[in-house]
Amino acid sequence: MMPVECDIRLFDELGRLLDGPACVVPQAVLAELDSLAAGSGEEAVAADVGSDLADEHCQTREATESYADDAVFELAQADDVTHVVTNDGPLRTRLLDAGIPVISLRGRNKLAITQP
């Protein structure tokens, strides 16, 4: 949802930070985005754009967890996942506490990596 809410070119920024990032998104996150997109207003537009970008740029993976944040955390522990992109404060703290680097918004429209 960052591209709409923060006016950021998400995948350009990821390319700047990482060497050829391959993106993975849990199915639970796509389900949450689709649910939000069914609403109205700016959040619905942001969720719709986020869902479209995920479909275009990311591989979808199933997780045993059905709640989006828990699914992100579960998949973040996979051997091939090196970073997680999120602006969600509690999820960010949980990931960093588990030793997982987090990419989040810094400034107005740039991303930065926070190491645990």
C-alpha positions as CSV (number, residue, x, y, z in Angstrom):
1,M,0.0,0.0,0.0
2,M,3.1,2.2,0.3
3,P,3.1,3.3,-3.3
4,V,-0.2,5.1,-2.9
5,E,0.0,6.2,0.7
6,C,3.6,7.4,0.6
7,D,4.1,8.2,-3.1
8,I,7.0,5.8,-3.3
9,R,8.2,3.7,-6.3
10,L,8.5,0.6,-4.2
11,F,10.2,-1.7,-6.6
12,D,12.6,0.9,-7.8
13,E,13.6,1.5,-4.1
14,L,14.0,-2.2,-3.5
15,G,16.2,-2.4,-6.5
16,R,18.3,0.4,-5.1
17,L,18.7,-1.4,-1.8
18,L,19.0,-5.0,-2.9
19,D,20.8,-6.7,-5.7
20,G,17.9,-8.0,-7.8
21,P,15.3,-8.7,-5.2
22,A,12.9,-11.6,-5.6
23,C,9.7,-10.8,-3.8
24,V,7.6,-13.2,-1.9
25,V,4.1,-12.4,-0.5
26,P,2.0,-14.6,1.8
27,Q,-1.4,-15.5,0.4
28,A,-2.8,-14.2,3.7
29,V,-1.5,-10.7,2.8
30,L,-3.1,-10.8,-0.6
31,A,-6.4,-11.9,1.0
32,E,-6.2,-8.9,3.4
33,L,-5.4,-6.5,0.6
34,D,-8.4,-7.9,-1.4
35,S,-10.6,-7.4,1.6
36,L,-9.5,-3.8,2.1
37,A,-9.8,-3.1,-1.6
38,A,-13.5,-4.0,-1.5
39,G,-14.1,-1.0,0.7
40,S,-14.0,2.6,-0.4
41,G,-11.7,5.6,0.0
42,E,-7.9,6.0,-0.1
43,E,-7.2,2.9,1.9
44,A,-9.2,0.8,-0.7
45,V,-7.3,2.3,-3.6
46,A,-4.0,1.7,-1.9
47,A,-4.9,-1.9,-1.2
48,D,-6.0,-2.4,-4.8
49,V,-2.7,-1.0,-6.1
50,G,-0.8,-3.1,-3.6
51,S,-2.5,-6.2,-4.6
52,D,-1.9,-5.5,-8.3
53,L,1.8,-4.8,-7.7
54,A,2.2,-8.0,-5.6
55,D,0.5,-10.0,-8.4
56,E,2.9,-8.5,-11.0
57,H,6.2,-8.5,-9.0
58,C,6.0,-11.2,-6.3
59,Q,5.7,-14.9,-5.9
60,T,2.8,-15.9,-3.7
61,R,3.4,-18.4,-1.0
62,E,1.1,-20.3,1.4
63,A,1.7,-20.1,5.1
64,T,0.2,-22.1,7.9
65,E,-0.8,-18.9,9.6
66,S,-4.0,-17.2,8.3
67,Y,-3.5,-13.7,9.9
68,A,-1.4,-11.6,7.6
69,D,1.2,-10.4,10.1
70,D,1.7,-14.0,11.5
71,A,2.1,-15.3,7.9
72,V,4.7,-12.6,7.1
73,F,6.6,-13.6,10.3
74,E,6.3,-17.3,9.4
75,L,7.7,-16.9,5.9
76,A,10.3,-14.4,7.0
77,Q,12.0,-17.3,8.8
78,A,12.5,-19.3,5.6
79,D,16.1,-19.7,4.5
80,D,15.6,-17.9,1.2
81,V,14.0,-14.7,2.7
82,T,16.7,-12.1,3.5
83,H,14.5,-9.0,4.3
84,V,10.9,-8.1,5.0
85,V,9.3,-4.9,3.8
86,T,6.9,-3.4,6.3
87,N,5.9,-0.1,8.0
88,D,3.8,-1.9,10.6
89,G,5.4,-1.0,13.9
90,P,4.6,-4.1,16.0
91,L,5.5,-6.4,13.1
92,R,8.7,-4.5,12.5
93,T,9.7,-4.9,16.2
94,R,8.8,-8.6,16.2
95,L,10.9,-9.2,13.1
96,L,13.9,-7.3,14.4
97,D,13.7,-9.1,17.7
98,A,13.9,-12.4,15.8
99,G,17.0,-11.2,13.9
100,I,15.3,-10.5,10.6
101,P,16.3,-7.3,8.7
102,V,13.4,-5.0,7.9
103,I,13.1,-2.5,5.1
104,S,10.8,0.4,5.9
105,L,10.1,4.0,5.0
106,R,12.7,6.6,5.9
107,G,11.9,10.2,5.2
108,R,9.2,11.0,2.8
109,N,9.6,8.5,0.0
110,K,12.8,6.5,0.5
111,L,13.3,3.0,2.0
112,A,16.1,2.0,4.3
113,I,17.2,-1.3,5.8
114,T,17.2,-1.7,9.6
115,Q,19.5,-4.5,10.8
116,P,18.6,-6.4,14.0
